[in-house]
Amino acid sequence: MNRLQRVSVLDPRHSLWAAAGPTGQSVEWQTEITDEAENKFIAWRSLPESDIQVDGRVEFEEAPAGRGTLVSARIEFKPGIGMSSGLAKMFNKGANFAIRQDMRRFEALLETGEVPTTEGQPHGPRGVVTGMLRVADPTRPVPPNSNLGAEFATRRRSA
């Protein structure tokens, strides 16, 4: 999830998430796990004091003929208090696109052990329109000073 800035585990059922919003500013939400079954699914909801409501469920199902695992995600975004309907619509569109991209990267990581990228590869001259689209790209990578890698390393050690 390359728009994710940090995840702080507060206790076994609660965590604090921060992500880059559509305007570039940080959006934070606190989640609570509402239901889970090991190797089957996990469901969560945002708590009321969050900037945005992010409720979701991720399910894991064995693929036919033992050919791996099918992962499906249903995530619902609701604007926070004081968020204009235009900004909420923009956030939803960007979030839907970003989640589809995240699922593709997740699949690539599980299947090949790495995430394919064109980041850092040379390219020809770009026009003004291409430059503007790059600025508006909702899949910009997380800044290098993010502590997300350390957070996941800590989780792996404690698991």
Secondary structure, DSSP 8 states (H G I E B T S, - for coil): -TTEEEEEEEETTEEEEEEE-TTSSEEEEEEEEEEEETTTEEEEEE-TTSSSEEEEEEEEEE-GGG--EEEEEEEEEE--TT--HHHHHHHHHHHHHHHHHHHHHHHHHHHHSS----TT-------HHHHHHHHH-TT----TT--HHHHHHHHHHH-
